[in-house]
Amino acid sequence: MKQLDPQVLKSIALSRSIIYDLLSSCFLYPYRISDFERLVKSRIPRARDAAKYLSNLYPTMDLLMKFLDVAEGINNYDLLTPIEVDFTKVDYGAIPYEGYTHTGYLDMNVEISLRKLYADYDLALNKEFRDLRGDHIAVEFAFMSFLAYKEYEDSADALKYIEEEDYFISNHLLNWIPTFVSSALKLVKTDYFKLLLNFTRDFITRDRDVIGFVRDAYANPGGG
């Protein structure tokens, strides 16, 4: 493949980390307007910049831009309440947990294996995740954000981190999130959630391909 400048690879990693961080926060229930502002709206400027940078690699970044436009306009409880209703429908109807999507119940084996994986990187669930399990969609997206940021931050071990991203997206995210999205889309009514779900599915599907050629670029820095 064509040789990629190391700075371009770093910028791709940072932008992907920002997108995954946004997705993680968007799947946390906003109890108050202040929660929504902290979790979602505070991330909009960086997410816009990341989306613009990645637009040539991810054909559906226009979905993210539309979602961000909708999110930016949520500024009172009348607008937030329908989103909270959709959250409740998704949480109880589609169940955003990997173990549940695979088995129909909250499989502890998935939870244990993921917590072991997080522990390999000295990670533990922080208070932002409240009482969520390690296989909740928000937690898994936060882990992908962490890996992409470490790829950006640690050039010497970038290949190690992109290989972990490749493993995680192939063996976890893509093994259940498209199914979850299909179920959730049947339940939600707001444009906010429809855009979020559609972008989530499309982004991770394309991200596996991007991870593949970035991994190849790290493994063959001369382009051979």
Stockholm file with secondary structure:
# STOCKHOLM 1.0

chainA/1-224         MKQLDPQVLKSIALSRSIIYDLLSSCFLYPYRISDFERLVKSRIPRARDAAKYLSNLYPTMDLLMKFLDVAEGINNYDLLTPIEVDFTKVDYGAIPYEGYTHTGYLDMNVEISLRKLYADYDLALNKEFRDLRGDHIAVEFAFMSFLAYKEYEDSADALKYIEEEDYFISNHLLNWIPTFVSSALKLVKTDYFKLLLNFTRDFITRDRDVIGFVRDAYANPGGG
#=GR chainA/1-224 SS CCCCCHHHHHHHHHHHHHHHHHHHHHTSCCCSHHHHHHHTGGGHHHHHHHHHHHTTTCTTHHHHHHHHHHHHTCCSHHHHHHHHHHHHHIIIIICCBHHHHHHSSCCHHHHHHHHHHHHHTTCCCCGGGTTCCTTBHHHHHHHHHHHHHHHHHCGGGHHHHHHHHHHHIIIIIHHHHHHHHHHHHTTCCSHHHHHHHHHHHHHHHHHHHHHHHHHHHHHCTTCC
#=GC SS_cons         CCCCCHHHHHHHHHHHHHHHHHHHHHTSCCCSHHHHHHHTGGGHHHHHHHHHHHTTTCTTHHHHHHHHHHHHTCCSHHHHHHHHHHHHHIIIIICCBHHHHHHSSCCHHHHHHHHHHHHHTTCCCCGGGTTCCTTBHHHHHHHHHHHHHHHHHCGGGHHHHHHHHHHHIIIIIHHHHHHHHHHHHTTCCSHHHHHHHHHHHHHHHHHHHHHHHHHHHHHCTTCC
//
